[in-house]
Amino acid sequence: MFALGYNTNGLAHHRLLEAVDLIADIGYTALALTPDVGQLDPFHCSAEEVAAVREACGERGLRISVETGARFLMDPERKHFPTLLEDSAADRRRRVDFLRRSIDLARELGAEVVSIWSGQAPGGELAGADPERATVHWDRLAEGLEPVLAHARQSGIDLAFEPEPGMFVERPGEYLALLEHLGSAGECLWLTLDVGHLVVTGDLPVSDEIRALKSRIRNVHLDDCPRGVHLHGPFGSGDLDLQDTISALLEVNYEGIASVELSRDSHRGPAAARQAFGHLREAIAGDS
């Protein structure tokens, strides 16, 4: 059975240790930690702060994933900048450094997986766009991932890649293409599957994608999105078939973390977390 978690990017207005208690009190058994400004910023947090979070999660029985999707952590004006696809090699190295720091943080926390993504290409190109330009981005992405994968292996941390709508790699099929570009190095690059993203990109039904990708899935994000619109919302607000999704995860014996990601709902974080947990428990019970 997988562990139900909640992403701290949906509790951005909470102190992290208070968020840990809130998540555990609701009944979640995992914490999806998004290191961010004020919440274990990997460029500024102390060893004592990290130890306190690790101890708190241990006491509350929470498994941990580390999610690297903070919006303005590295640049106060440009969301998610820099990525591994930037024209500047120095900027790409900054992202590599951040990912290595995130892996180090995961090791210190006792986390089991670090989740990453490609980011947007500088010109907004997608993996299926102009082949010549796409080749440049594939090469940059593979070049940046290789040292990150090596660092993850040395640290004993699993690395999982998330396709995200609007980013260069936005669909599961493109994640599989990335593995081909990486060659043998890609064997250790697992998949973070965001079920709401599948609704956005039309990779449906979600349950079929789960079955097809089961051998690669290491991390799951749970949210609801409307078809074709990348807008994370509460369950029932979009077009996700939650019951079918949960049934498929149970069918394939997924045992990792499946975390609710509602980054737009921090203003009502406690209520959003409780409502989501209720929906998930109903879906799990409905499958029994």
Long-range contacts (C-beta under 8 A, 24 or more apart in sequence): 1-250, 1-255, 2-220, 2-249, 2-254, 2-255, 2-256, 2-257, 2-258, 3-28, 3-29, 3-30, 3-63, 3-256, 3-257, 3-258, 4-28, 4-29, 4-30, 4-258, 4-259, 4-260, 4-277, 4-280, 5-29, 5-30, 5-31, 5-32, 5-62, 5-63, 5-65, 5-257, 5-258, 5-259, 5-260, 6-30, 6-31, 6-32, 6-259, 6-260, 6-273, 6-276, 6-277, 7-32, 7-33, 7-34, 7-67, 7-221, 7-259, 7-260, 7-261, 7-262, 7-263, 8-32, 8-33, 8-34, 8-36, 8-39, 9-34, 9-36, 9-67, 9-69, 9-70, 9-261, 9-263, 9-266, 10-260, 10-261, 10-262, 10-263, 10-264, 10-265, 10-266, 10-269, 10-272, 10-273, 11-266, 11-269, 11-270, 11-273, 12-36, 12-39, 12-263, 12-266, 12-269, 13-266, 13-267, 13-269, 14-266, 14-269, 16-40, 16-53, 17-52, 17-53, 17-56, 20-53, 20-56, 20-57, 20-60, 20-62, 21-56, 21-60, 22-269, 22-270, 22-273, 23-62, 23-273, 24-60, 24-61, 24-62, 26-273, 26-274, 26-277, 27-277, 27-281, 28-62, 28-273, 28-277, 29-61, 29-62, 29-63, 30-62, 30-63, 30-64, 30-65, 30-257, 30-258, 30-259, 31-57, 31-62, 31-63, 31-64, 31-65, 32-64, 32-65, 32-67, 32-221, 32-257, 32-259, 32-261, 33-64, 33-65, 33-66, 33-67, 33-109, 33-111, 34-66, 34-67, 34-68, 34-69, 34-70, 35-66, 35-68, 35-70, 35-73, 35-102, 35-105, 36-70, 36-73, 37-70, 37-72, 37-73, 40-105, 41-73, 42-98, 42-101, 42-102, 42-104, 42-105, 43-73, 43-101, 45-105, 47-108, 50-105, 50-108, 50-109, 51-108, 53-109, 54-108, 54-109, 54-110, 57-109, 57-110, 58-110, 63-112, 63-257, 64-106, 64-109, 64-110, 64-111, 64-112, 65-111, 65-112, 65-113, 65-114, 65-115, 65-219, 65-257, 65-259, 66-102, 66-103, 66-105, 66-106, 66-109, 66-111, 66-113, 66-114, 66-115, 67-114, 67-115, 67-259, 67-261, 68-98, 68-99, 68-102, 68-114, 68-115, 68-116, 68-117, 69-115, 69-117, 69-263, 73-98, 74-98, 80-119, 80-120, 82-119, 83-118, 83-119, 83-120, 83-121, 84-118, 84-119, 84-140, 84-141, 84-144, 84-145, 85-118, 85-119, 85-120, 85-121, 85-122, 85-137, 85-140, 85-141, 85-168, 86-122, 86-140, 87-122, 92-140, 92-143, 92-144, 95-119, 95-144, 96-144, 96-147, 96-148, 99-148, 99-151, 100-147, 100-148, 100-151, 103-148, 103-151, 103-152, 103-155, 103-157, 103-159, 104-155, 106-155, 106-157, 107-155, 107-156, 107-157, 111-157, 112-157, 112-158, 112-256, 112-257, 113-157, 113-158, 113-159, 113-160, 113-190, 113-192, 113-218, 113-219, 113-256, 113-257, 114-152, 114-157, 114-158, 114-159, 114-160, 115-160, 115-161, 115-162, 115-192, 115-219, 116-148, 116-159, 116-160, 116-161, 116-162, 116-192, 117-161, 117-162, 117-163, 117-164, 117-167, 117-169, 117-192, 118-161, 118-164, 118-167, 118-168, 118-169, 118-178, 119-167, 119-168, 120-166, 120-167, 120-168, 121-168, 125-168, 126-168, 126-170, 127-168, 127-169, 127-170, 127-171, 127-174, 127-177, 128-174, 137-168, 138-177, 138-178, 138-181, 139-181, 141-168, 141-169, 141-178, 141-181, 142-178, 142-181, 142-182, 142-185, 145-182, 145-185, 145-189, 146-182, 146-185, 149-182, 149-185, 149-186, 149-188, 149-189, 150-185, 152-188, 153-188, 158-188, 158-190, 158-218, 159-188, 159-189, 159-190, 160-189, 160-190, 160-191, 160-192, 160-218, 160-219, 161-189, 161-190, 161-191, 161-192, 162-191, 162-192, 162-193, 162-194, 162-197, 162-219, 162-221, 163-194, 163-197, 163-201, 164-194, 164-197, 164-230, 165-197, 165-200, 165-201, 165-230, 166-230, 170-197, 170-201, 171-201, 171-203, 172-198, 172-203, 172-209, 172-212, 172-213, 173-203, 175-216, 190-216, 190-217, 190-218, 190-219, 191-216, 191-217, 191-218, 191-219, 192-218, 192-219, 192-220, 192-221, 193-217, 193-219, 193-220, 193-221, 194-220, 194-221, 194-223, 194-261, 195-220, 195-221, 195-222, 195-223, 195-240, 195-245, 196-221, 196-222, 196-223, 196-224, 196-225, 196-232, 196-238, 196-240, 196-261, 197-221, 197-225, 197-230, 199-224, 199-225, 199-226, 199-227, 199-238, 199-239, 199-240, 200-225, 200-226, 200-227, 200-228, 200-229, 200-230, 202-227, 202-228, 205-241, 205-244, 206-240, 206-241, 206-244, 206-245, 206-248, 207-241, 207-244, 207-245, 207-247, 207-248, 210-245, 210-248, 210-249, 210-252, 210-254, 211-248, 211-251, 211-252, 214-252, 214-254, 217-252, 217-254, 217-256, 218-256, 219-256, 219-257, 219-259, 220-249, 220-254, 220-256, 220-257, 220-258, 220-259, 221-258, 221-259, 221-260, 221-261, 222-258, 222-259, 222-260, 222-261, 222-276, 222-280, 223-260, 223-261, 223-262, 231-264, 232-261, 232-262, 232-263, 232-264, 233-262, 233-264, 234-262, 234-265, 234-272, 234-275, 234-276, 234-279, 235-275, 235-276, 235-279, 235-280, 236-279, 242-279, 242-280, 242-283, 243-283, 243-286, 243-287, 245-283, 246-280, 246-283, 246-284, 246-286, 246-287, 247-283, 247-287, 250-284, 250-287
